[in-house]
Amino acid sequence: MSTFREKAEAQTEQVIGQMLGDELLVREGQSRLREAESEAEPSEDRAKDRDEGADQGIIRDERGQEQPKDKARAQQVSRVDNGGDPPGKKA
């Protein structure tokens, strides 16, 4: 079962327990939610490592303007006019 689904089921269990006034069901939902969140942490770390290693993307500079993350690479990318491109500088 996916982590997202486990979290959703745990939260649902918690809410139903609150609606019914069943404290045991609420505690079980809380413990299931904690377990699901602790299982999700290692995969989130891998995603962060993967993102940090990427040299693509858009970042904001000190003025808040969007800039390519790797300016030299962005300048080397070739662009081909496909005929339907907007007016402006053409290669």
C-alpha positions, 0 to 999 in steps of 0.5 A: 500500500502506498504511503499516501494511502496509509496516511489517508486511512490513518487520518480517516480512522482518527476522524471516525474515532473522534466522531464516535467518541472512541478514544482507542480508535483515535489513538490507533489512528495516530499511531498508524499515522506516525508509522506511515510518516516515519516510513515516508522520510527516507524516500523524501531524503532521496528525492531531495538528493536527486533534486540537489544534483540536478543542473536544470530548472528555474531559480529566483535571483536576489531581485526575485527574478526567475533565472535558469539554474545553470546559465551556461547550459541554458545558453548552449541549448539549441532552439529550432524555429518550428514555424508556429513560434511567436515573433522575436529573435530567431536563430 
